[in-house]
Amino acid sequence: MKSEVKEISATQREIHIEIDPESLKTAYGLISQKYAKKVSIPGFRKGFAPLDVVRLRYKDEIKGEVLQQVVPLKVSEAIQEHDLRPLTEPQLHIEKIEDIKVNGSEAVKVHAHVEVMPEIPIPEFKGLEITRRVKPVEDTEIDDLIKHKLEQEAALLPVEDRASEVGDTVVADLEGTFDNDHDGEPIRADDLEVKLGDDVIEKAFTENLVGVKQDDEKEFSVSYPAEFSSAALAGKTVHYKAKVKSVGRMETPEPNDEWAKSLDEDVASLKDLRKKLRTDLETYAKADADARVRNEALAKLIETNEFEVPNALIENQARNLLNNFARDLQQRGVDLNNVENNFVQMAYQQMRTQAERDVRGAMLLEKIGEAEKVEIAKTEVDEEIGKMAEYYRTTPEELRESLEKQGGEMTVENNLRTRKTIEALVSHAKVADGPWEEEKAEADIPEDEKPKKASKKKAPAKKAKSV
């Protein structure tokens, strides 16, 4: 066998192989004998037909089996001979396959295309200029946090001396039947909470449930608009029967010193609580700024180091991203069978762009890790698993069992190595503090500065609770 390799690109190799007649002749003889023993040919007893007759009658079948047996073996030998490490199965092409002879009278020429990892030098990663910007904490953020905590402490207090009003919450058992479909499955919802006047509630519910009291029964119809978020209700009219179980109003506590102390034993007043919340927000803002520095360092590393990325790795990562996207849609209540194919194709193309960036970044970080001699000790892996177990409220042993289904402890080790390598990248960067800059909304970005990208089409959405 003769073979030579041609470099098509940094990631593509073409192997030219000439399979020697002797290898073909040997395989041809063995396969012909196999056919002669098992086939039946008119005029001859099974297994006693002349070999030449068998070869003539089963010419194409024998030729196909010879090629299937010999070609992959010779391609594998050539790959090993030239010390290639293909990322996927080789793509094979046999010259003039219709005319070739496999009886050993002549050589057979084969081309094999393989994709390999490119040889990339250690990237230029020292001295990247990065600006660290910490978002200042505004008083309005603290006000919003306190408002949120008050809402969490709110309680639904029963209203007994009057009928329901806008702003009240009516708790009712609801049964609904579709107009013109009285035999259809009715809608049932027990202990449904309806906040009268709420924007997410259909107006008809507020209009019909204002003025009710506990134990009242009310019948009314709701005509849902064609564009309603729930496909089961969109464009339909439903006749409801509501049995009121209670009427109440959400009461929030007064934001005073006593309330503040009830939230945190380490604070003595509302003023102290505001200080603590500000400290927490400032700590988060600094952590967020550090995360942005790491992201910017990696982004600049990718931008300043161009090289060809293997398509096989891009495809694999793009499929992973698309699968994650699909799971996210399902968790949001989207029926994937109803998602249009052109939306999926567009999403996949966007995933490919991100996938190429992900793979490029991973390859560059691997080179930096080699240059910086980044190593992960067993104790570090154990410590990380301990932290993860504590976060997920399980034991390290149970977490290890779960990790075995996802690549084992090697996954944790790789994540730690990536984290350490990014820290090394940032340690070599020129990081300067700068003033905070609000991110521009897309509408505020001039057209010539906007990144070119495909137009997005929204996937169908579903409300968690529709009435």
C-alpha positions in Angstrom: 0.0 0.0 0.0 1.2 3.5 -0.9 -0.2 6.6 0.7 0.5 10.3 1.0 -1.2 13.2 2.8 -2.1 16.6 1.4 -2.9 19.5 3.7 -6.1 21.1 2.3 -6.4 23.6 5.3 -5.4 23.9 8.9 -8.1 21.4 9.8 -8.6 19.4 6.6 -6.4 16.6 5.3 -6.7 14.5 2.2 -5.1 11.0 2.1 -4.3 9.5 -1.2 -4.1 5.7 -0.9 -3.2 3.1 -3.5 -4.3 -0.3 -2.3 -1.9 -3.0 -3.6 -3.3 -5.8 -5.8 -2.2 -8.6 -3.5 -4.4 -7.3 -0.6 -7.4 -7.2 -3.0 -6.6 -10.6 -4.4 -6.6 -12.2 -1.0 -9.9 -10.7 0.0 -11.4 -11.5 -3.4 -10.5 -15.1 -3.0 -11.9 -15.5 0.5 -15.1 -13.7 -0.2 -15.6 -15.7 -3.5 -15.2 -18.9 -1.6 -17.8 -17.8 1.0 -20.3 -17.1 -1.7 -19.6 -20.4 -3.5 -20.4 -22.3 -0.3 -23.7 -20.6 0.6 -25.5 -19.6 -2.7 -27.7 -21.8 -4.9 -27.3 -21.5 -8.7 -29.7 -23.3 -11.1 -28.1 -26.5 -12.6 -25.7 -27.0 -9.7 -26.1 -28.5 -6.2 -25.7 -25.9 -3.4 -22.0 -25.3 -2.8 -20.8 -27.1 -5.9 -21.1 -24.4 -8.5 -17.8 -23.5 -10.3 -16.1 -20.5 -8.7 -16.0 -18.6 -12.0 -19.7 -19.0 -12.4 -20.3 -17.8 -8.8 -18.0 -14.8 -9.4 -19.8 -13.9 -12.6 -23.3 -14.3 -11.2 -22.5 -12.4 -8.0 -20.0 -9.9 -9.4 -21.4 -6.8 -7.8 -22.1 -8.3 -4.4 -18.5 -9.8 -4.2 -17.0 -6.5 -5.4 -19.0 -4.6 -2.7 -17.9 -6.9 0.1 -14.2 -6.8 -1.0 -14.2 -3.0 -0.9 -16.1 -2.9 2.5 -13.5 -5.3 3.9 -10.3 -3.9 2.4 -10.8 -0.1 2.1 -11.6 0.8 5.8 -8.6 -1.3 6.9 -6.2 0.4 4.5 -7.5 3.9 5.4 -7.0 3.1 9.1 -3.4 1.9 8.4 -2.7 5.1 6.4 -4.1 7.3 9.3 -1.8 5.6 11.7 1.2 5.7 9.4 0.8 9.5 9.1 0.0 10.0 12.8 -3.3 11.7 12.1 -6.0 12.0 14.7 -9.4 12.4 12.9 -12.2 14.2 14.8 -14.8 12.2 12.8 -15.1 9.2 10.5 -13.2 9.7 7.3 -15.1 10.5 4.1 -14.1 8.1 1.4 -14.0 8.5 -2.4 -13.0 5.7 -4.7 -11.9 6.8 -8.2 -13.9 5.3 -11.1 -15.7 2.8 -8.8 -17.7 1.4 -11.7 -14.6 0.4 -13.6 -12.3 -0.9 -10.9 -11.4 -4.5 -10.6 -11.0 -6.2 -7.2 -9.6 -9.5 -8.4 -6.0 -8.4 -7.8 -5.3 -7.6 -11.4 -4.7 -3.9 -10.6 -4.4 -1.5 -7.7 -7.3 0.6 -6.4 -7.0 4.3 -5.6 -8.9 5.8 -2.7 -9.1 9.3 -1.4 -10.0 9.8 2.3 -10.9 13.3 3.7 -10.4 13.7 7.5 -10.8 16.6 9.8 -8.1 17.2 12.5 -7.3 19.6 15.2 -5.3 22.6 13.9 -1.8 23.3 15.2 -2.2 26.6 17.0 0.6 28.5 18.7 0.4 29.7 22.2 -1.8 32.8 21.8 -0.8 36.4 22.6 -2.6 36.7 25.9 -0.5 39.0 28.1 -1.2 42.7 28.3 -4.9 42.7 27.2 -6.4 46.2 28.1 -9.6 45.9 30.1 -11.7 48.4 32.0 -13.4 47.3 35.2 -16.7 49.2 35.8 -18.6 48.8 39.0 -22.3 49.8 38.9 -23.1 52.3 41.6 -25.9 51.4 44.0 -28.9 53.8 43.7 -31.3 54.5 46.5 -34.2 53.3 44.2 -32.7 49.8 44.2 -32.8 49.7 48.0 -36.4 51.0 47.9 -37.3 48.2 45.4 -35.7 45.6 47.6 -37.6 46.8 50.6 -40.8 46.9 48.6 -40.2 43.3 47.5 -39.6 42.1 51.0 -42.8 43.8 52.1 -44.7 42.0 49.4 -43.2 38.7 50.6 -44.5 39.5 54.1 -47.9 40.4 52.8 -50.9 38.3 54.1 -54.3 37.8 52.6 -56.7 39.0 55.3 -60.4 38.1 55.0 -63.0 40.8 54.2 -66.3 40.1 56.0 -68.1 43.4 56.4 -68.5 44.3 52.7 -68.6 42.9 49.2 -65.5 42.5 47.0 -63.9 45.6 45.5 -61.2 46.2 42.9 -57.9 45.3 44.6 -59.4 42.4 46.6 -58.5 38.8 46.0 -61.4 36.4 45.4 -60.8 32.7 46.0 -63.2 30.6 44.1 -63.9 27.2 42.7 -64.3 27.6 38.9 -66.0 25.4 36.3 -66.1 26.5 32.7 -67.8 25.0 29.6 -67.1 26.0 26.0 -70.0 27.6 24.0 -71.1 25.3 21.2 -69.2 22.4 22.8 -71.3 21.3 25.8 -70.1 17.7 25.6 -66.4 18.8 25.7 -64.1 18.4 28.7 -65.0 21.3 31.2 -62.4 23.6 32.7 -62.0 23.1 36.4 -59.9 25.1 38.9 -60.3 24.8 42.6 -59.1 27.5 45.0 -58.3 29.8 42.1 -57.1 33.2 43.4 -58.3 36.1 41.3 -57.0 39.6 42.1 -59.6 42.0 40.9 -58.3 44.6 38.6 -54.9 42.9 38.0 -53.5 43.5 34.5 -52.9 39.8 33.9 -56.6 38.9 34.6 -59.2 39.1 31.8 -61.4 42.2 32.5 -64.5 40.0 32.5 -63.4 38.3 35.7 -63.0 41.6 37.5 -66.3 43.0 36.1 -68.3 39.9 37.3 -66.5 39.2 40.6 -66.7 42.7 41.9 -69.5 42.9 44.5 -69.5 39.2 45.6 -69.3 37.8 49.1 -68.2 34.4 50.6 -70.5 31.5 49.5 -71.9 33.5 46.6 -72.3 31.8 43.3 -71.9 33.6 40.0 -72.3 32.7 36.3 -70.8 34.7 33.5 -69.2 34.2 30.1 -65.8 35.3 28.8 -64.9 35.8 25.2 -61.2 35.4 24.7 -59.4 37.4 22.0 -57.9 35.4 19.0 -54.4 36.4 20.1 -54.9 35.1 23.7 -51.7 33.5 25.1 -53.4 30.1 25.7 -54.1 28.3 22.5 -56.9 26.3 24.2 -58.8 29.5 25.0 -57.8 31.8 22.1 -60.8 33.0 20.1 -63.3 31.0 22.2 -66.2 31.8 24.5 -66.4 30.0 27.9 -69.3 30.0 30.3 -68.1 30.0 33.9 -69.7 29.0 37.2 -67.9 30.4 40.1 -68.4 29.5 43.8 -66.9 32.1 46.0 -65.0 30.6 49.0 -63.5 33.8 50.4 -62.9 37.4 49.8 -59.7 39.0 51.1 -57.3 41.9 50.6 -53.5 41.6 50.7 -52.2 43.7 53.6 -48.5 44.5 53.7 -46.7 45.4 57.0 -45.5 48.9 57.8 -41.8 49.5 56.9 -40.7 50.5 60.3 -37.9 49.5 62.8 -39.9 46.6 64.3 -40.5 45.1 60.9 -36.8 45.5 60.0 -35.7 43.7 63.2 -38.2 40.9 62.5 -36.3 40.3 59.2 -32.8 40.2 60.5 -31.7 39.9 64.1 -28.4 41.7 63.3 -30.2 45.0 62.4 -31.7 47.4 65.0 -33.7 49.7 62.8 -35.0 50.3 59.3 -32.0 52.5 58.7 -29.7 49.6 59.6 -31.5 47.4 57.2 -31.1 49.9 54.4 -27.3 50.0 55.2 -27.1 46.2 55.1 -29.0 46.0 51.8 -26.6 48.7 50.3 -23.6 46.7 51.5 -25.1 43.5 49.9 -25.8 45.3 46.6 -22.3 46.8 46.5 -20.8 43.4 47.1 -22.8 42.0 44.3 -21.9 44.9 42.0 -18.2 44.3 42.6 -18.6 40.6 41.9 -20.5 41.4 38.7 -17.7 43.8 37.7 -15.2 41.0 38.2 -17.3 38.7 36.1 -17.5 41.3 33.3 -13.7 41.6 33.4 -13.3 37.9 32.9 -15.9 37.9 30.1 -14.2 40.8 28.4 -10.7 39.2 28.7 -12.0 36.0 27.1 -13.8 38.0 24.4 -10.6 40.0 23.5 -8.6 36.8 23.5 -10.9 35.3 21.0 -11.0 38.5 18.8 -7.3 38.8 18.7 -6.5 35.1 17.9 -7.9 34.0 14.5 -7.6 30.4 13.3 -9.7 27.8 11.6 -11.9 25.9 14.0 -12.8 22.3 13.2 -16.4 22.0 11.8 -17.0 18.8 13.7 -16.5 20.5 17.0 -18.7 23.5 16.0 -21.5 21.1 14.9 -21.3 19.2 18.2 -21.4 22.3 20.3 -24.2 23.8 18.2 -26.3 20.7 18.7 -25.7 20.9 22.5 -26.8 24.6 22.5 -29.9 23.8 20.4 -30.9 20.9 22.7 -30.6 23.2 25.7 -32.7 25.8 23.9 -35.3 23.2 23.1 -35.5 22.1 26.8 -35.8 25.7 27.9 -38.8 26.2 25.5 -40.4 23.0 26.8 -40.0 24.2 30.4 -41.8 27.4 29.4 -44.7 25.4 28.1 -44.0 25.5 24.4 -45.1 22.5 22.3 -42.1 21.9 20.1 -44.3 20.2 17.6 -45.9 23.5 16.9 -42.6 25.4 16.4 -42.0 26.3 12.7 -39.1 24.6 11.0 -37.7 27.9 9.7 -37.5 29.2 13.3 -35.5 26.1 14.2 -33.2 26.5 11.3 -32.6 30.2 12.2 -32.0 29.3 15.8 -29.5 26.6 14.8 -27.6 29.1 12.6 -27.3 31.5 15.6 -26.2 28.6 17.7 -23.5 27.8 15.2 -22.1 31.3 15.6 -22.0 31.0 19.4 -20.7 27.4 19.1 -17.7 28.5 17.0 -16.9 31.2 19.6 -17.2 28.6 22.4 -14.9 26.2 20.8 -12.4 28.8 19.8 -12.3 30.1 23.4 -11.9 26.6 24.8 -9.0 25.8 22.5 -7.2 29.1 23.3 -7.7 28.5 27.1 -6.2 25.1 26.7 -3.1 26.5 25.2 -2.9 29.2 27.9 -3.3 26.5 30.6 -0.4 24.6 29.1 1.8 27.8 29.0 0.8 28.7 32.6 1.2 25.0 33.8 -2.3 25.1 35.3 -2.9 21.9 37.3 -5.8 20.7 39.5 -5.1 18.7 42.6 -7.4 15.9 43.8 -8.0 17.9 47.0 -9.3 20.8 44.9 -11.8 18.5 43.1 -13.0 17.1 46.4 -13.4 20.6 47.9 -15.4 21.7 44.8 -17.7 18.6 45.0 -18.2 19.4 48.7 -19.3 22.9 47.9 -21.6 21.7 45.1 -23.1 19.1 47.4 -23.8 21.8 50.0 -25.4 24.0 47.4 -27.7 21.2 46.1 -28.4 20.0 49.6 -27.1 16.5 49.1 -24.1 14.5 50.1 -20.8 14.4 48.2 -21.3 10.6 47.7 -24.8 11.1 46.1 -23.4 14.0 44.0 -20.5 11.8 42.8 -23.1 9.1 41.7 -25.0 11.8 39.7 -21.7 13.1 38.2 -20.9 9.6 36.9 -23.8 10.0 34.4 -22.2 13.3 33.1 -18.6 12.4 32.7 -17.7 11.8 36.4 -15.2 13.9 38.4 -13.4 14.8 35.2 -16.2 17.3 34.4 -15.5 19.1 37.7 -11.8 19.0 37.1 -12.2 20.5 33.6 -14.4 23.3 35.0 -11.8 24.1 37.7 -9.1 24.1 35.1 -11.0 26.5 32.9 -11.7 28.8 35.9 -8.0 28.8 36.9 -6.9 29.5 33.4 -9.3 32.5 33.0 -7.9 33.8 36.3 -4.4 33.5 34.9 -5.5 35.3 31.8 -6.9 38.2 33.9 -3.8 38.3 36.1 -1.7 39.1 33.0 -4.2 41.7 31.7 -3.9 45.5 32.2 -7.1 46.1 34.2 -8.0 49.8 34.8 -11.0 51.1 36.8 -13.4 53.2 34.9 -16.8 55.0 35.3 -19.9 52.9 35.0 -21.6 53.0 31.6 -25.2 51.9 31.1 -25.6 49.5 28.3 -27.3 51.0 25.3 -30.7 49.8 24.3 -30.8 48.5 20.8 -33.1 51.3 19.7 -30.4 53.8 20.8 -27.6 52.3 18.8 -27.0 53.9 15.4 -27.7 51.5 12.5 -24.1 51.5 11.3 -23.0 50.4 14.8 -25.4 47.5 15.2 -24.1 44.0 14.7 -25.4 42.3 11.6 -27.6 39.4 12.5 -30.6 37.5 11.4 -34.0 38.8 12.3 -35.6 37.0 15.3 -39.0 35.4 15.3 -40.6 34.9 18.7 -41.5 31.4 19.6 -45.0 30.8 20.8 -45.4 31.4 24.6 -47.8 30.1 27.2 -49.0 31.8 30.4 -48.5 29.9 33.6 -52.0 30.8 34.7 -54.7 31.8 32.3 -58.2 33.0 33.2 
